[in-house]
Amino acid sequence: MIDIVNEISAIRREVDPPGTVTLTRTYEADIEDVWDALTDPERIRRWFLPISGDLREGGAFQLEGNAGGTILTCDRPQLLKVTFGMETSIVEVRLSALDKQTTLVLEHSVPADYAPPGGEGALYVGPGWDGAVLALGLYLRGEIADDPVAAASSPESQRFCRESIGAWAAVVEALGLAAPEQLADAVKAAMAQFAPDLAD
């Protein structure tokens, strides 16, 4: 069972308008273990999605039923940088270690011409990355789902996503750049995408 309150509060969220979201989360795990979970295809499929391709720097990858891209940088065990879905959509994952803990910083940047100017576009990607960061944490603790894809759409996961959407909306609202109706529309779209059974 997911402790939704603790899992939501374990993630620090930032939005840099128009199109960059940053998540920071610390795990009680060795940096090499976290790196392997992020880069070993057999381990990736156990918490995220099946992945295929030429999984080395300069190679291309494809997540089953999701985005693909090119591996731009693979600097073990600290930096992974890839295109995600299109060449100008960049995901960068940075790891740092302190004792037995590893801090993960995930930054997803999309080009300005694809992102709403007020930062509300964060609602379209942030909750999805929250779900990935959650799934990675559960996996690192030994809580392995039989089917990660099914687990990601379970009632419990959708409740997590609802709280995640609220957390991202609060970050965007605090920036004061998105009009209330634009933010409300983004929340509605995010609910339909990430927590459809709970959408109004």
C-alpha positions as CSV (number, residue, x, y, z in Angstrom):
1,M,0.0,0.0,0.0
2,I,1.3,3.4,-1.0
3,D,1.7,6.1,1.7
4,I,0.4,8.8,-0.6
5,V,1.0,11.7,1.7
6,N,4.6,10.8,2.4
7,E,5.3,9.9,-1.2
8,I,3.9,13.2,-2.5
9,S,5.9,15.2,0.1
10,A,9.1,13.3,-0.7
11,I,9.3,14.9,-4.1
12,R,10.4,18.5,-4.6
13,R,8.8,20.1,-7.7
14,E,10.0,23.1,-9.6
15,V,8.7,24.8,-12.8
16,D,10.7,27.1,-15.0
17,P,8.2,28.5,-17.5
18,P,7.4,28.0,-20.1
19,G,8.5,24.3,-20.5
20,T,10.9,22.9,-17.9
21,V,9.9,20.8,-14.9
22,T,12.4,19.5,-12.3
23,L,11.8,16.8,-9.7
24,T,14.2,16.0,-6.8
25,R,13.9,12.9,-4.7
26,T,16.3,11.1,-2.3
27,Y,16.3,7.4,-2.0
28,E,17.7,5.1,0.7
29,A,19.8,3.3,-1.8
30,D,23.4,3.2,-3.1
31,I,24.1,5.3,-6.2
32,E,25.2,2.3,-8.2
33,D,21.9,0.5,-7.5
34,V,19.9,3.5,-8.5
35,W,22.0,3.9,-11.7
36,D,21.5,0.2,-12.6
37,A,17.8,0.5,-12.0
38,L,17.6,3.4,-14.4
39,T,19.8,1.9,-17.2
40,D,19.6,-1.9,-17.1
41,P,16.7,-2.9,-19.5
42,E,15.8,-6.0,-17.4
43,R,15.4,-3.8,-14.3
44,I,13.7,-0.9,-16.1
45,R,10.8,-3.2,-17.2
46,R,10.3,-4.3,-13.6
47,W,9.4,-0.8,-12.4
48,F,8.7,1.3,-15.5
49,L,8.2,-0.1,-19.0
50,P,9.9,-2.5,-21.4
51,I,12.6,-0.8,-23.3
52,S,14.4,-1.7,-26.5
53,G,17.1,-0.3,-28.8
54,D,20.8,0.4,-28.8
55,L,21.2,1.3,-25.2
56,R,24.5,3.2,-25.2
57,E,25.6,6.8,-25.7
58,G,24.6,7.8,-29.2
59,G,22.1,5.0,-29.5
60,A,18.3,5.1,-29.9
61,F,15.8,3.7,-27.4
62,Q,12.0,3.0,-27.4
63,L,9.8,2.6,-24.4
64,E,7.0,0.2,-25.1
65,G,3.8,2.1,-25.6
66,N,5.5,5.4,-24.8
67,A,8.2,7.8,-26.1
68,G,11.5,6.9,-27.7
69,G,14.6,9.0,-28.3
70,T,18.3,9.2,-28.5
71,I,20.8,8.7,-25.6
72,L,22.8,11.9,-25.6
73,T,25.0,11.4,-22.5
74,C,25.5,8.3,-20.4
75,D,28.1,9.1,-17.7
76,R,27.9,6.3,-15.1
77,P,26.7,6.7,-12.3
78,Q,25.9,10.4,-12.4
79,L,24.4,11.7,-15.6
80,L,21.9,10.3,-18.1
81,K,20.6,12.7,-20.8
82,V,18.2,11.7,-23.6
83,T,15.8,13.1,-26.1
84,F,12.3,12.1,-25.3
85,G,9.6,11.9,-27.9
86,M,11.2,14.6,-30.2
87,E,14.7,15.9,-30.6
88,T,14.0,19.2,-28.8
89,S,12.4,17.5,-25.7
90,I,15.2,16.7,-23.4
91,V,15.2,14.6,-20.2
92,E,18.2,14.8,-17.9
93,V,18.7,12.7,-14.8
94,R,21.5,13.6,-12.4
95,L,22.4,11.4,-9.4
96,S,24.5,12.3,-6.4
97,A,25.4,10.2,-3.4
98,L,25.7,11.0,0.3
99,D,26.5,8.0,2.5
100,K,23.9,5.3,1.7
101,Q,21.5,7.8,0.1
102,T,21.2,8.8,-3.5
103,T,19.5,12.0,-4.7
104,L,17.9,12.0,-8.1
105,V,17.2,15.2,-10.0
106,L,15.1,14.7,-13.1
107,E,14.7,17.7,-15.5
108,H,12.4,17.6,-18.5
109,S,12.6,20.6,-20.9
110,V,10.4,21.1,-23.9
111,P,10.9,23.9,-26.4
112,A,9.0,27.2,-25.7
113,D,6.9,26.9,-28.8
114,Y,5.3,23.7,-27.5
115,A,4.7,25.0,-23.9
116,P,2.1,27.4,-22.6
117,P,3.7,30.6,-21.5
118,G,2.4,30.5,-17.9
119,G,4.0,27.2,-17.0
120,E,0.7,25.3,-16.8
121,G,2.2,22.8,-19.3
122,A,3.9,21.3,-16.3
123,L,0.6,19.6,-15.5
124,Y,0.9,17.5,-18.8
125,V,4.3,15.9,-17.8
126,G,5.0,16.5,-14.1
127,P,2.5,14.0,-12.7
128,G,3.7,11.3,-15.1
129,W,7.3,11.8,-13.8
130,D,6.0,11.8,-10.3
131,G,4.6,8.4,-11.0
132,A,7.9,7.2,-12.4
133,V,9.8,8.5,-9.4
134,L,7.4,6.8,-7.1
135,A,7.6,3.5,-8.9
136,L,11.4,3.6,-8.8
137,G,11.3,4.2,-5.1
138,L,9.0,1.3,-4.5
139,Y,11.2,-1.0,-6.6
140,L,14.3,0.1,-4.8
141,R,12.6,-0.9,-1.5
142,G,11.8,-4.3,-2.9
143,E,8.1,-3.6,-3.5
144,I,8.0,-5.0,-7.0
145,A,4.7,-5.0,-9.0
146,D,3.8,-8.1,-11.1
147,D,2.8,-5.8,-13.9
148,P,4.1,-2.2,-13.5
149,V,1.9,-0.9,-16.3
150,A,-1.2,-2.2,-14.6
151,A,0.0,-0.9,-11.2
152,A,0.4,2.6,-12.7
153,S,-3.3,2.7,-13.5
154,S,-4.6,1.1,-10.4
155,P,-7.1,3.0,-8.1
156,E,-4.3,3.6,-5.6
157,S,-1.9,5.0,-8.2
158,Q,-4.7,7.2,-9.6
159,R,-5.2,8.6,-6.1
160,F,-1.5,9.3,-6.0
161,C,-1.8,11.0,-9.3
162,R,-4.7,13.2,-8.2
163,E,-2.5,14.5,-5.3
164,S,0.4,14.9,-7.6
165,I,-1.7,17.0,-10.0
166,G,-2.7,19.2,-7.1
167,A,1.0,19.6,-6.0
168,W,2.1,20.6,-9.5
169,A,-0.9,23.0,-9.8
170,A,0.2,24.7,-6.6
171,V,3.7,25.2,-7.9
172,V,2.3,26.7,-11.1
173,E,-0.2,28.9,-9.2
174,A,2.6,30.2,-6.9
175,L,4.4,31.5,-10.0
176,G,1.4,33.8,-10.8
177,L,1.9,33.5,-14.5
178,A,-1.0,31.2,-15.6
179,A,-4.5,32.6,-15.8
180,P,-6.9,30.8,-13.5
181,E,-8.9,29.4,-16.3
182,Q,-5.8,28.1,-18.1
183,L,-4.6,26.4,-14.9
184,A,-8.1,24.9,-14.4
185,D,-8.1,23.5,-18.0
186,A,-4.6,22.0,-17.4
187,V,-5.7,20.3,-14.2
188,K,-8.8,18.9,-16.0
189,A,-6.6,17.6,-18.8
190,A,-4.1,16.1,-16.4
191,M,-6.9,14.3,-14.4
192,A,-8.2,12.8,-17.7
193,Q,-4.7,11.6,-18.6
194,F,-3.4,10.4,-15.2
195,A,-6.4,9.7,-13.1
196,P,-9.3,9.2,-15.5
197,D,-11.4,7.2,-13.0
198,L,-11.4,10.1,-10.6
199,A,-12.0,12.9,-13.1
200,D,-15.2,14.8,-12.7
